[in-house]
Amino acid sequence: MPLSDSNLETQVPHWNPSNSAQKNNSQRGGSHHQTHYRRPVQAEKLEEIDRNSRSPGHSNGRSPTSPGKPHPPVTSQQPELEPNLSTNGSGPMEQNVQPPSPPEPERGFMPVLKNRNFLVLWSGQVFSQLADKIYLVLMIGLVASRFQAEGQSISGWVSAIMVAFTIPAVLLGSLAGALTDRWSKKGILVSTNLVRGLFVLSLPLLLFLSKGFHLGTLPLGFALMLMVTFVVSTLTQFFAPAEQAVLPLILERRLLLPANSLYTTTMMASVIVGFAVGEPLLAIADRTFGHIGDGVGFGKELVVGSSYCIAGLLLLMMKTGEKPNPPDTEYPHVFEDIRDGWRYLSNHQRIKSALLQLVILFSIFAALAVLAVRLAEVIPTLRTDQFGFLLAAAGAGMGAGAALLGHFGQHISHRRLSLFGSIGMALSLGSLSLFGTQLWAALGLITVLGVFASFVGVPMQTTIQAETPEEMRGKVFGLQNNAINIALTLPLALAGVAEAMFGLKVVLLTLGAIAIAGGVYSWYISETEPHPST
């Protein structure tokens, strides 16, 4: 027989705040009626969270209380709580499980190499850098095979090629950087490589058609070579700032140091490979593909031109996340952009000091390129024409130092790395002035010089990238490219004169003093203008 409401109230009494209700309830029957139903505290809290949940411990699935009735009182005898449940009375039931701490970000090269866009950019850089270095070898080879007369010095021809290659670097670096901020950086990277490749590939046809013609006293074919060299160098001035400006777009700030380390390693490797194996590689290509074009000669140009084209095609797959500028955007005059870049550098001492250190670094290595000939002359076991071994040691040292920075440099601030590298460069140059006449000592010291040079170059380049806003990167990197090209040009003329006037030891010690002065200046600027990331 089902229980009526009155029977249910009799058998399962409810708490009522009125004293009369409690008195009537206590007079209704035996002792079993006086045993109140004690609901666990956690059940009450669960009902606060979910009103549809059932009361625990009731086997028939029915609610132990009638609808609309208040809950029974909580007695002092509370059941043992379930594990991991909070009953501190401060709020709903919570689990006492601490959230897992976020994993520490990966260090070294692996997180950079996992970035697909960086891999595409890096692969394009490998082919483009290799083509840049072999291009000069190609020009010298074409001069020797087509224009140099028997018994004639090749220096005049090569000097003309170098001038055509240097003029755009000195005059157009800032202009190219300002225009880079207005255009798609990916578009610049792709188009400059493809156009350079097409111009190089057109050289055999141009030389074939111009054979026998002269422009005054100058062979027309050589004049066309100068024109192609000028165009290739001009396009390179656009490629360099766009390449540097893309890195912060595709990588997190913390990954810029290992990324620049990889770039420096690749650049040094391309210098060694380009100058060491460039001539044998072009000779093999000439024998393999020289028959193409019915005697026009296409092998050497095919290697260089196709390298540029492969770089351009690879960079097509890169995604930079750039937002296209509105078509009706009005830009200030390009020279105003250049002045903006100078003003920005003047007002941001950290970036200016980093740029100054890069200029000092490249000036030292440009001077070393000239002094290496003199070092090879004073080393008894080395011939003068073997000075390339000394330069290769510097490149190997920079590559090794960049690799070390990629793995361990993220734990050290940029300013400390720069100061440490500057002191190391000064000590290496000072030791070279004392022990430079011994072959293995000279090779070892120049290698160590390269290692310390990477401790300056890589973090300073990273500082410029990380602290320059996106809208100013093209202008700043254009000025940087211009300044570095000048830094690479002037010491070539001054180092030889200074060595003849003051001697090799004095020049090396002076270079060491300049290196440490730049490091101390950068450290002072970093101390007076601290930045949380360095």
Secondary structure as GFF3:
##gff-version 3
##sequence-region A 1 534
A	DSSP	alpha_helix	5	11	.	.	.	ID=ss1
A	DSSP	alpha_helix	19	26	.	.	.	ID=ss2
A	DSSP	three_ten_helix	31	34	.	.	.	ID=ss3
A	DSSP	alpha_helix	41	49	.	.	.	ID=ss4
A	DSSP	alpha_helix	110	113	.	.	.	ID=ss5
A	DSSP	alpha_helix	116	146	.	.	.	ID=ss6
A	DSSP	alpha_helix	155	171	.	.	.	ID=ss7
A	DSSP	alpha_helix	173	180	.	.	.	ID=ss8
A	DSSP	alpha_helix	185	209	.	.	.	ID=ss9
A	DSSP	beta_strand	214	215	.	.	.	ID=ss10
A	DSSP	beta_strand	218	219	.	.	.	ID=ss11
A	DSSP	alpha_helix	220	250	.	.	.	ID=ss12
A	DSSP	three_ten_helix	253	255	.	.	.	ID=ss13
A	DSSP	alpha_helix	256	289	.	.	.	ID=ss14
A	DSSP	alpha_helix	299	315	.	.	.	ID=ss15
A	DSSP	alpha_helix	334	347	.	.	.	ID=ss16
A	DSSP	alpha_helix	349	378	.	.	.	ID=ss17
A	DSSP	three_ten_helix	384	386	.	.	.	ID=ss18
A	DSSP	alpha_helix	388	408	.	.	.	ID=ss19
A	DSSP	three_ten_helix	409	411	.	.	.	ID=ss20
A	DSSP	alpha_helix	414	435	.	.	.	ID=ss21
A	DSSP	alpha_helix	439	467	.	.	.	ID=ss22
A	DSSP	three_ten_helix	470	472	.	.	.	ID=ss23
A	DSSP	alpha_helix	473	502	.	.	.	ID=ss24
A	DSSP	alpha_helix	504	528	.	.	.	ID=ss25
###
